[in-house]
Amino acid sequence: MTTPLRPALALAAALTSAVALTTSAAPASTAADGVQSPLAAHWTESPVKGADKLPAGITVTNWTEKTLENRTRSRLLQVVEIDPTAAPLDLQSTVGPGGDGLAEKVADQLAGVSPVTSRHPLAGVNGGLFKSEPAHPDLKKDTRPLTLQHMGVSVTDGVLHSAGCFGRYGQGTNGAVIQYGVPYITRLSTELSLTAADRAFLRLDDINRDPGRARGCARDGDDEHQPEDQVNDQRGVYTDPDEVVLFTSDYKYPVPKPGLDPYVTTDDDPGFEVVLDSAGKVTAARPGRGGGQGNKTEVYVPSGGRILQGVGTGATWLRDHAQLGTVLTVSQKLKDMTFGREIPLDPSVDVVGSFHQLLRDGDVPAALPDTCNQKGAGADGTEICTDSRVALGTNVRGHTVLVTLTGQPQDSTTTTHEDGAWLHEFAELLDSEELGLIDALNLDGGGSATLITATTDAGTVVRTPPTDREDGVYVHRPVADAVYAGISGYGMYKKP
C-alpha cells in the first residue's frame, strides 16, 4: 500500500517536479553568453567529510577556492540544501534555552531546542544581527552569560523580541519570515503601542533592551545617533531620553537598572516600572527601574507576565496612566512593507532580522552596499575583507539553503583561519548559476559564523572554524539566535 503524501509534502513534491521539467538541461558551469560564473571560474567542488552520515533531506556541498589571487589560503564555501520531500523537514529559529537577551553558542541553542532526540535539529546556522551588551555594575557576575540587543525584528513562535529598525524613510529593514517551516525574505517594520484603561495612548519604543539607549540601528525617528568618539568607540549607539520599553516573560536576564552605560546619560534616569500579569492587569507600579542603581536587587519578569520600563516622558506616562489594578492593552504589529500587509504574530511565525538582501528574484540588488567590518592585508599587501559570511536563501527547487563562506577548519583550536568577502562579492558568488539561488538574506557574519549539521548516529559536526580568541584558544562566538532545520511537521506542533 502506498501512503499518500501529506498536503504540504505533496505541494513541495509537485513544485519540485514542475521545476525539474522546466529547468534547462544545459551544463550549469557556463552561462548562455559563454561567460563562466564566479563559482565555476574560481572554485572547485570538493569532497564533504562525513557526507555518508548526513540525515535524510540534508545535503552539503563544498566549494574550495582554486584561484587565490590576493589570498594565501583557500576559502571554503559550504552550501546546505534542505529538501522537505525527502523527509518531513521544516525551518525554524530559536533564541536558545537560556531565553531572550542572553548570548549563547549555536551548538547550545540547537541542543536546547527539544529534549526529544527525534526532534533535534539536523542543520543550523547563527541567525540575525545583534550587539553585545555589558553587564550592569550592580549585576555583574563572572558566571553570567553575555547579554545582547537584537538589531531588527526577532520573533520565535510568534513572540516578538525586538522592534524593527526604523530604516530609510521609516520603511524598516530586511528580514526572513519563517512560517510553517518555509522562509521568505521581505522588508519588515513594527508598530508597538500601549492603551491605558482611561484610553490614554502611547507608542512603545522597543522590546527587551535598555530604555534610553538603542544599539545597532534607530528604532524610530526620535533616536539620535551618537558619534563613536563620544561613547568610548562603541559603534551604532542611538539615544532617546523619552522611551517606554516592554520586557517579555522569555527575557531571562534581570531587567535593566539605571546607569548601564557610563558614556550615555539618557539611560541614567531612575524612571518608572510597571508589572503586568498575563491578562495585562497592573500588579505593581513603582518608581525606579530594576530595583534602582546601587542596589543589588535583581528584578525578573514574572512567568507569563511582562514588565514596562519608562524614562523621561515615558516614565511620566506610566506613572499617570498605569494605575494599580487597571488593565494596560499592549498592541504589537509586524508589518510586511514589501506587500503592505500585517503578519499576524501567531505561534507559526519566526523571524530573523538583517540589513541586507543579497539576492532578490535571482539578481544582486542594485542598492546592495559593499561593506566589510574586518579587514586584513592580502598576499601582496593590499587590503582584503576577512569577514566570514552566512546567508539564508531559497533555490529553484523551492528548497531552503544555508550558506557559509569562511576560512578552512583547523586541526587545533590554537590556530584559526578567518576569511570571507566584501558583501557585494559574496552576493555575486551566490548569484552563480551552479547554486540555483533565487533569494538570499545576509545573516550575522565574522566571528558569529557557525554551521552545524547532525549525523545519522545522533552526533553533530561543526563545519566552520572558530575565530574568536578566548584564554589562548579559538572559540565560536555566543550569538543572539539560530536558524535550523528539523523534523517537526512544518511547524504545526507545539515545541516543549
ZIKANOR-V329545 format. One record per backbone hydrogen bond with DSSP energy under -1.0 kcal/mol. CO is the residue of the C=O (numbers start at 1). NH is the residue of the N-H. Records with the same first field share a line. If there is no record, write none. Layout:
BEGIN
CO = NH / NH
END
This chain:
BEGIN
6 = 10
7 = 11
8 = 12
9 = 13
10 = 14
11 = 15
12 = 16
13 = 17
14 = 18
15 = 19
16 = 20
17 = 21
18 = 22
19 = 23
31 = 34
35 = 31
37 = 41
38 = 42
39 = 43
42 = 66 / 67
44 = 64
48 = 51
50 = 53
51 = 54
53 = 456
55 = 58
57 = 83
59 = 81
61 = 79
62 = 46
63 = 77
64 = 44
68 = 71
70 = 379
75 = 65
76 = 406
77 = 63
78 = 404
79 = 61
80 = 402
81 = 59
83 = 86
87 = 89
88 = 488
90 = 486
92 = 484
94 = 482
96 = 99
99 = 102
100 = 252
101 = 148
104 = 479
105 = 109
106 = 110
107 = 111
108 = 112
110 = 113
116 = 119
117 = 120
122 = 454
123 = 485
124 = 452
125 = 483
127 = 444
129 = 151
131 = 149
136 = 139 / 140
141 = 144
146 = 103
147 = 133
149 = 131
154 = 161
155 = 351
156 = 159
159 = 156
166 = 172
167 = 170
168 = 171
173 = 188
174 = 354
175 = 186
176 = 352
177 = 184
178 = 350
179 = 182
182 = 179
184 = 177
186 = 175
187 = 337
188 = 173
189 = 335
191 = 333
192 = 204
193 = 331
194 = 202
195 = 329
196 = 199
200 = 196
202 = 194
206 = 246
210 = 213
212 = 240
214 = 238
218 = 166
220 = 223
224 = 239
227 = 230
228 = 231 / 233
231 = 234
236 = 216
237 = 226
238 = 214
239 = 224
243 = 311
244 = 205
245 = 309
246 = 208
247 = 307
248 = 251
250 = 100
261 = 264
265 = 268
267 = 259
271 = 288
272 = 310
273 = 286
274 = 308
275 = 283 / 284
276 = 306
277 = 280
280 = 328
281 = 277
282 = 325
284 = 275
286 = 273
289 = 292
292 = 295
299 = 255
302 = 305
306 = 276
307 = 247
308 = 274
309 = 245
310 = 272
311 = 243 / 314
312 = 316
313 = 317
314 = 318
315 = 319
316 = 320
317 = 321
318 = 322
321 = 323
323 = 326
326 = 282
329 = 195
331 = 193
333 = 191
334 = 343
335 = 189
336 = 340 / 341
341 = 336
344 = 346
346 = 349
348 = 180
349 = 158
350 = 178
351 = 155
352 = 176
353 = 129
356 = 442
359 = 440
360 = 363
363 = 360
365 = 368
371 = 423
374 = 386
376 = 384
378 = 381
382 = 378
384 = 376
387 = 421
388 = 446
389 = 405
390 = 443
391 = 403
392 = 441
393 = 401
394 = 438
395 = 398
399 = 395
400 = 82
401 = 393
402 = 80
403 = 391
404 = 78
405 = 389
406 = 76
412 = 415
413 = 474
422 = 426
423 = 427
424 = 428
425 = 429
426 = 430
427 = 431
429 = 432
432 = 435
436 = 396
438 = 362
439 = 394
440 = 358 / 359
441 = 392
445 = 448
446 = 449
447 = 477
450 = 126
451 = 463
452 = 124
453 = 461
455 = 458
459 = 455
461 = 453
468 = 475
470 = 473
473 = 470
475 = 468
479 = 104
481 = 127
482 = 94
483 = 125
484 = 92
485 = 122 / 123
486 = 90
489 = 492
END
